[in-house]
Amino acid sequence: MQITQGMEYFFSGFKLISQKGLKRFVLIPLLINILLFGSSLFFLFGWLSDGFNAVNAMLPEWLSWLEWLMWPIAVLVVLFSYSMLFTVITNFIAAPFNGLLSEKVELYLTGQKINDDGLADLVKDVPRMLGREWTKLCYYLPRAIGFFILLWVLPVIGQVLWVLFTCWMYAVQYKDYAFDNHKISFTQMKNDLKSKQGLSYGFGFAVMLLTAIPFVNLIVMPVAVCGATRLWVENYRPQYRS
């Protein structure tokens, strides 16, 4: 079943990140994730606490009971906004390193190089990689807004649609590195993913589950890049080698 296979591909990334020759390429995306997550979370809760105290000080005594209602709502709203912003910033900063990691994983799995110019080729490709991240962002934002509205106006159905959309976007985000390394267009990449949707939804669902686990989510990015690259090698790469 494709959904199960998609999940297995993600979890295979845990084995790949520990392979000799790949560890050093895993390190930079991992450090970026940890540093950005830790520092931004520190400032986020400091800002949230200060803002909450300021608002609470303005409330009259007879409305002090609202404190217990405001805090969880504020946390949920801010964390939702933060998760979107954090993901966008992290993906932009880590894009060149994730692309390099994907390239090295493909070399490890196939024994064939994609580029022969080393660091010079990576530097040359940075503008293209950042442009690709911008394309993904433009694809994501309007759909995220639409599905987020449905999340609140269509009970149950809205929640299911939001989960499916989240799974799909995780698949797009992490599978795209291998496609982009081969200069395959974003439109073509989406068409290829749609041709095997079960793999994409299964892979994205596994990413979503582990992203929700504190501290484990810090290593999800390199694991997902590795697992997605293996998925590319075994399911999409052959059609571009003929």
Contacts in CASP RR format, 6 or more apart in sequence:
PFRMAT RR
TARGET T0000
AUTHOR 0000-0000-0000
METHOD contacts of the structure
MODEL  1
MQITQGMEYFFSGFKLISQKGLKRFVLIPLLINILLFGSSLFFLFGWLSD
GFNAVNAMLPEWLSWLEWLMWPIAVLVVLFSYSMLFTVITNFIAAPFNGL
LSEKVELYLTGQKINDDGLADLVKDVPRMLGREWTKLCYYLPRAIGFFIL
LWVLPVIGQVLWVLFTCWMYAVQYKDYAFDNHKISFTQMKNDLKSKQGLS
YGFGFAVMLLTAIPFVNLIVMPVAVCGATRLWVENYRPQYRS
2 196 0 8 1.000
2 197 0 8 1.000
2 198 0 8 1.000
2 199 0 8 1.000
2 202 0 8 1.000
3 198 0 8 1.000
3 199 0 8 1.000
3 201 0 8 1.000
3 202 0 8 1.000
3 205 0 8 1.000
4 202 0 8 1.000
5 198 0 8 1.000
5 199 0 8 1.000
5 202 0 8 1.000
6 198 0 8 1.000
6 199 0 8 1.000
6 200 0 8 1.000
6 202 0 8 1.000
6 203 0 8 1.000
6 204 0 8 1.000
6 206 0 8 1.000
6 231 0 8 1.000
7 202 0 8 1.000
7 203 0 8 1.000
7 205 0 8 1.000
7 206 0 8 1.000
9 199 0 8 1.000
9 203 0 8 1.000
9 227 0 8 1.000
9 228 0 8 1.000
9 230 0 8 1.000
9 231 0 8 1.000
10 202 0 8 1.000
10 203 0 8 1.000
10 204 0 8 1.000
10 206 0 8 1.000
10 207 0 8 1.000
10 210 0 8 1.000
10 223 0 8 1.000
10 224 0 8 1.000
10 227 0 8 1.000
10 228 0 8 1.000
11 206 0 8 1.000
12 226 0 8 1.000
12 227 0 8 1.000
12 230 0 8 1.000
13 223 0 8 1.000
13 224 0 8 1.000
13 226 0 8 1.000
13 227 0 8 1.000
13 230 0 8 1.000
14 223 0 8 1.000
16 22 0 8 1.000
16 105 0 8 1.000
16 108 0 8 1.000
16 223 0 8 1.000
16 226 0 8 1.000
16 227 0 8 1.000
16 229 0 8 1.000
16 230 0 8 1.000
17 23 0 8 1.000
17 26 0 8 1.000
17 219 0 8 1.000
17 222 0 8 1.000
17 223 0 8 1.000
17 226 0 8 1.000
19 108 0 8 1.000
21 104 0 8 1.000
21 108 0 8 1.000
22 101 0 8 1.000
22 104 0 8 1.000
22 105 0 8 1.000
22 108 0 8 1.000
22 226 0 8 1.000
25 97 0 8 1.000
25 100 0 8 1.000
25 101 0 8 1.000
25 104 0 8 1.000
26 101 0 8 1.000
26 222 0 8 1.000
26 226 0 8 1.000
28 94 0 8 1.000
28 97 0 8 1.000
29 94 0 8 1.000
29 97 0 8 1.000
29 98 0 8 1.000
29 101 0 8 1.000
29 221 0 8 1.000
29 222 0 8 1.000
29 225 0 8 1.000
30 218 0 8 1.000
30 219 0 8 1.000
30 221 0 8 1.000
30 222 0 8 1.000
32 90 0 8 1.000
32 93 0 8 1.000
32 94 0 8 1.000
32 97 0 8 1.000
33 90 0 8 1.000
33 94 0 8 1.000
33 218 0 8 1.000
33 219 0 8 1.000
33 221 0 8 1.000
33 222 0 8 1.000
34 218 0 8 1.000
36 86 0 8 1.000
36 89 0 8 1.000
36 90 0 8 1.000
36 93 0 8 1.000
37 86 0 8 1.000
37 90 0 8 1.000
37 217 0 8 1.000
37 218 0 8 1.000
40 82 0 8 1.000
40 86 0 8 1.000
44 78 0 8 1.000
44 82 0 8 1.000
48 74 0 8 1.000
48 75 0 8 1.000
48 78 0 8 1.000
52 70 0 8 1.000
52 71 0 8 1.000
52 74 0 8 1.000
55 70 0 8 1.000
56 64 0 8 1.000
56 67 0 8 1.000
56 70 0 8 1.000
59 66 0 8 1.000
59 67 0 8 1.000
84 144 0 8 1.000
88 137 0 8 1.000
90 221 0 8 1.000
91 98 0 8 1.000
91 133 0 8 1.000
91 136 0 8 1.000
91 173 0 8 1.000
92 130 0 8 1.000
92 133 0 8 1.000
94 221 0 8 1.000
95 129 0 8 1.000
95 130 0 8 1.000
95 132 0 8 1.000
95 133 0 8 1.000
95 177 0 8 1.000
96 122 0 8 1.000
96 125 0 8 1.000
96 126 0 8 1.000
96 129 0 8 1.000
96 130 0 8 1.000
98 177 0 8 1.000
98 221 0 8 1.000
98 222 0 8 1.000
98 225 0 8 1.000
99 129 0 8 1.000
99 177 0 8 1.000
99 180 0 8 1.000
99 181 0 8 1.000
99 225 0 8 1.000
100 122 0 8 1.000
101 177 0 8 1.000
101 222 0 8 1.000
101 225 0 8 1.000
101 226 0 8 1.000
101 229 0 8 1.000
102 177 0 8 1.000
102 178 0 8 1.000
102 181 0 8 1.000
102 225 0 8 1.000
102 226 0 8 1.000
102 228 0 8 1.000
102 229 0 8 1.000
102 232 0 8 1.000
103 114 0 8 1.000
103 115 0 8 1.000
103 181 0 8 1.000
105 225 0 8 1.000
105 226 0 8 1.000
105 227 0 8 1.000
105 229 0 8 1.000
105 230 0 8 1.000
106 112 0 8 1.000
106 114 0 8 1.000
106 178 0 8 1.000
106 181 0 8 1.000
106 229 0 8 1.000
106 232 0 8 1.000
106 233 0 8 1.000
106 237 0 8 1.000
107 113 0 8 1.000
107 114 0 8 1.000
109 229 0 8 1.000
109 230 0 8 1.000
109 233 0 8 1.000
110 233 0 8 1.000
110 237 0 8 1.000
114 181 0 8 1.000
114 182 0 8 1.000
115 121 0 8 1.000
115 122 0 8 1.000
115 181 0 8 1.000
117 124 0 8 1.000
128 180 0 8 1.000
129 180 0 8 1.000
132 176 0 8 1.000
132 180 0 8 1.000
132 186 0 8 1.000
135 186 0 8 1.000
136 172 0 8 1.000
136 173 0 8 1.000
136 176 0 8 1.000
136 186 0 8 1.000
139 172 0 8 1.000
139 186 0 8 1.000
140 169 0 8 1.000
143 165 0 8 1.000
144 165 0 8 1.000
144 169 0 8 1.000
147 158 0 8 1.000
147 161 0 8 1.000
147 162 0 8 1.000
147 165 0 8 1.000
148 162 0 8 1.000
150 157 0 8 1.000
150 158 0 8 1.000
150 161 0 8 1.000
150 162 0 8 1.000
151 158 0 8 1.000
151 159 0 8 1.000
151 161 0 8 1.000
151 162 0 8 1.000
154 161 0 8 1.000
163 205 0 8 1.000
163 208 0 8 1.000
164 201 0 8 1.000
166 204 0 8 1.000
166 208 0 8 1.000
167 200 0 8 1.000
167 201 0 8 1.000
167 202 0 8 1.000
167 203 0 8 1.000
167 204 0 8 1.000
167 205 0 8 1.000
167 207 0 8 1.000
167 208 0 8 1.000
168 200 0 8 1.000
168 201 0 8 1.000
168 204 0 8 1.000
170 203 0 8 1.000
170 204 0 8 1.000
170 207 0 8 1.000
170 208 0 8 1.000
170 211 0 8 1.000
170 224 0 8 1.000
171 193 0 8 1.000
171 199 0 8 1.000
171 200 0 8 1.000
171 201 0 8 1.000
171 202 0 8 1.000
171 203 0 8 1.000
171 204 0 8 1.000
171 207 0 8 1.000
171 228 0 8 1.000
172 189 0 8 1.000
172 190 0 8 1.000
172 193 0 8 1.000
172 200 0 8 1.000
173 224 0 8 1.000
174 203 0 8 1.000
174 207 0 8 1.000
174 224 0 8 1.000
174 225 0 8 1.000
174 227 0 8 1.000
174 228 0 8 1.000
175 189 0 8 1.000
175 193 0 8 1.000
175 200 0 8 1.000
175 203 0 8 1.000
175 228 0 8 1.000
175 231 0 8 1.000
175 232 0 8 1.000
176 186 0 8 1.000
176 189 0 8 1.000
177 225 0 8 1.000
177 228 0 8 1.000
177 229 0 8 1.000
178 228 0 8 1.000
178 229 0 8 1.000
178 232 0 8 1.000
178 233 0 8 1.000
178 236 0 8 1.000
178 237 0 8 1.000
179 188 0 8 1.000
179 189 0 8 1.000
179 192 0 8 1.000
179 232 0 8 1.000
179 236 0 8 1.000
180 189 0 8 1.000
182 240 0 8 1.000
184 192 0 8 1.000
184 240 0 8 1.000
192 236 0 8 1.000
193 199 0 8 1.000
193 200 0 8 1.000
194 200 0 8 1.000
196 235 0 8 1.000
199 231 0 8 1.000
199 235 0 8 1.000
203 227 0 8 1.000
203 228 0 8 1.000
203 231 0 8 1.000
207 220 0 8 1.000
207 224 0 8 1.000
210 216 0 8 1.000
210 217 0 8 1.000
210 220 0 8 1.000
210 223 0 8 1.000
211 217 0 8 1.000
211 220 0 8 1.000
END
